[in-house]
Amino acid sequence: MIANVVKTEETQKIQNSKNPELIALLSKIDKLPVLPPLAIKIMERTKDPEFGIDELIDMILMDQVLTAKMVRVVNSVYFGLGRRVDSLREALVFLGAKEINNVVLTTTLLNTYSSPKNAQIFRAFWEYSFATAVVSKLLAKSLKYKDHERAYLAGLLHDIGEIILIHNFPEEFGKIIKRVEQTNCTFEEAEIEELGLSHTDFGPWLLEQWNYFGEIAHVVSRHHKPETAVFERHLVAIVHLAGLYCQNNELGFGISKDVKYNFEMNYSWELLKNEFSPNSSFNIGMHITRLDENLKYIKEIVKNAFQS
């Protein structure tokens, strides 16, 4: 029920707008990104608690690139298996349904949404999205947030609206990048200046077109302003902080490298304190230290994910 309320709330701004400029902008979207069919099949199948590993293996083996990348990702220090796996079967045995979905979604998105024309931009975008997903999961574990995989998914998709901008508005996107580089404004501010909307508007709309991840739409909409979140403020705050951490540690996208955020003093920590430690001390430094201790491995994971 909550997911449906959020879905309506986050998309009504676009769907019901009478702004002729906005309507004209949406009419130009003729290259709507679609979820990879294989990812849809696997996500649908893993909804069934009786799904079988052999069935999933048969599906995944249809894409040899996906197979190789899945084994590589599972072998990364991110999963901490303690030993190397050499086959798809071994990899899947170690993963639950949610982790299978996340690995499949990650590898298919990284494979599908790229372009020789904008290869550098796409790579930077996906490196940042993947890094934010990994940091979101690590921060969720540190905070003892129960659904680590949900945090990973929210981190992976939080900037998905950028895909529409890159695909459908290349000229405006170029101007947005130039504005960010010249003024040190945020990417969201530059998008609004150029288009009147930002990726936080397009993202929930795209998720509705996909008919998946409706429960993540609120995070996508509010991740730059977690204090405005109506639902799951803690998850929005986790993703917000994960994004800032990546930006501050050379894993960013869409800002000048000269911009550094005051990570420790960010308001999102107060939201997390209220959620996880309302009546006791909340050690921000401890959570930051845990991320810093894993920074080398985060960068290694991201690098490995994008090897040919």
N, C-alpha and C positions, 0 to 999 in steps of 0.2 A: 504493500500500500504506500509506504513512504517513498519507494523508488518511483512510483507513478506520479506522486505529488511533485517530487523533485523534477522529474522529467518534464511535466507540464510547466512548472515554474521557470525552468531554465531555458526552455525553447520558445515561450510565448513572446518574448521580446522580439525575436526574429519573425516568428510566424504571424503575429498580429499587428506588426508595425504598419502605420500608414505613411511612414516617411518615404516619399517617392525615390530619394537617393538610395535608401536601403533596399527597396524593392528592385530598383535597377541593378544594384550590386549583386543581389542574389540571382537575378536573371542571367548573369554572366557565368554562373557556375555550371559549366557543361562537362566538367571532368570530375565527377563526384568519386572520390576514392571508395573502393568497396573492400570488404573484408575478404582475404584469400579464401576460396572455397574449401581448401583442405583444413584451414584453421576452424572454419564453421563446423565442418563434419566432426572434427575431433572434439570441439567444445560441446557439441550436441551429444556425442557419444559418452563423454565422461560425466554427463549429468546422471547417467544410469549407474547406480551403485554396483550393478552386476557387470559393468564393462570388463572386457577381457584384454589382457596385455597383447595376446597374439593378434587380436582384431586391430588394435591401435598400431602395432608394428606393421601390419599389412598396409594400413592407410599411409603411415609416414614414409614407408619405403618407396611409395610412389614418387617421392621427391628426394633424389639422392643428395642434393645440396642441403636440404633441410635435415636429412639424416646425419650427415657429417657435422653440421653446425650444432645439432642437438647434443651429440656425443661430446663435442668440444666444450659446449657450455656446461654440461653436467660435470665434466672433468675439471672445470675451473675451481679455484679455491673458494669461490662463492658458496658452493654446495658442501664443501668440507667433508667429502666422503672418506678421506683418509687413504684412499687407494685409487688407482686408475681403472676406469672402465673402458672396454674396447669395443663393445657392441651396443646396439640400440636396446636390445633386451635388458642388458645389465643396467643401462641408464634408466629405463622406465621402471624397473623393479624398485629403484631407490626413491622414486618420486610418487607423491600422492596425486590425486586427480587435479587439485588446484595448481600444483607445481607443474604438472604435465601441461595444463592449459597455458600457464604463463610462459614456459619455455617455448612451446609451439607458437604462441602469439608473438613472442619476442622475435624468434627467428624468421617467421613468415613476414612480419611487418618490416623487419630490417632488409629482407630480400625483395619485397614487393614494391615498397614506396621509395624508389630511387630513380634517378634519371641521369644519363650521361651528360646532359646539358647543365644540370645543377648538382653534379656529383659531390662537389665539396660542401655545398650547403646541406644536402641530405645527410651526408656522413656526419657533419657537425651536429645536426639536429638529432639524429638517432643515437650518437654517442652520448649526448647530453640526456636524452630521454631514458636510455638504458642505465646510465650512471645514476640518475635521479631515482629510478626504480630500485636499484641495488641499495642506495643510501636510505631510501624510505623503509626498506625491509630491515636493514641493520638498526635504524633508529627505532623502529617498531619493536624489535627484539629487546633493545636496551631499555625501552619504556615498559616492557612487558605487555604491550598491546597484543591481544590474543590472536588476531588474524594477520600474520606476517605477509601472507600471499596477497591479501586484499591491498595491503599497503604497497606492495610491489606493483600490482596492477594499476593502482591509482597513480603511482609515480611514473610508470611507463606511458600512460595515456594523458597525463595532465596537460601537455601542450599539443595534443593531437590536432587542434584547430589550425596549427601552422601549416599542416599538409594542404589544406584548402587554399591558403594564401600562396604557397609556393607553386601549386599546380595551376591555379586559376587567375592569379593576379601577379604574374612575374614582374611586370613593369613597376607596379606599386610596391612590390616586395623589395625590389632593388632600391627604391626611394626610402623605404623604411630602414633598410640596413645603413644607407648613407646617413640618414638623419641620426640614427643611434651612434654611429661612429663620430659624427661631427659635433653632437651636442651632449653626449653621455646621458641622454634620456633613457628611460626603460623601453623595451621592445613594445610593451603594451601601449605606452604613451605615443610612440611613433606610429603605431598601427591606427590608433584612434585619430591622430592628426591627418593621416593619409586616406583612411577609409571610413572613419566614423564608427568602426567596430574593431574589436580585437580578437585574437585567437581564443580568448575566454568566452566569446559569444559564439564563434563558429564551432568550437569543440563540442559543446552539448548538442548542438544541432546535428553535427555529423554522427554522434553516437546514437541519436534517435533514428537517423536514416539507416544506420546499421542494424538497429533493433537489438543491440547488445549493450551491456555495461551501463544500463540506465542508472544503476545505483552509484556509479562513479561520476555522473554528470555534474553533480553539485560540487564535487572536488575540482573538476575541470573548470567550472565557472568561477569558483571563489578562491583558487589557490594563490592568487596574488593578494587577496584581502581576507585572510582566514577569520578575522574578527567579525565579518559580515555573514559567515556561514550560519545557516539555520539548522542543518542536520550535520551530525558527525564532525563537529569542529575539531576534535582531536586528530582525525584522519586528514582533514584539510591542513591543519597546522603541521603535521608530520611531513606532508608532501611539500608544503611551503618551505620549511626548514631544509629539507633534502635538496630542493632546487637551489637555495641560497648557498648551501655548503658546496655544491658542485660548481656554482658560479665563482665562488671564492677560491677554488682549488684547481683552476685551469681545466675544468670539465664543463664549461658553460656554453651557452648558445644565445645569441641575440643581445649581448651587451658588450660594451667596450671592455677590453682587458684591464683598463685603468680603473674600472669601477670595482670597489670592494664594499661588501655589506658588513654592518656591525652584527655579526651572527649571534654573539652571546647575549646581546641586549634586545634581540628581536621579540616583539610582543607575543609571538606564537608560543614561546616558552611558558608564558603566564597561562595561556589556554591549556597547555599540557599539564602544568602543575595543578590547575583546578580539576582536571580530569583524573589524573593518576595519583596525585599526592595532596588532596585538598587540606588534610589535617596534619601533615607532617612535612619535614624539610624536603626540598626538591633540589638535587645537586645537578645544576646545568653543566658545570664543568666536567662531571663524571661522564655524562652522555657525549659531550664534545670530545673528550679524551678517547672514548671508545671508537668514535668515528675516525679520529686522527690516527689511532693505532691500526686501523684498517685501510687507510688512504692508499698506501702502496698497492694493496691487493685489489682495491676498487679500480685503480687505474690499470692494473694488469688484466683484470676481468674485461674491462671495456676494450682494451687493446686486442685481447684474444678473440673477442666476439666479432671483430671487424677484420680479422685476418682472412686473406683469400683462401 
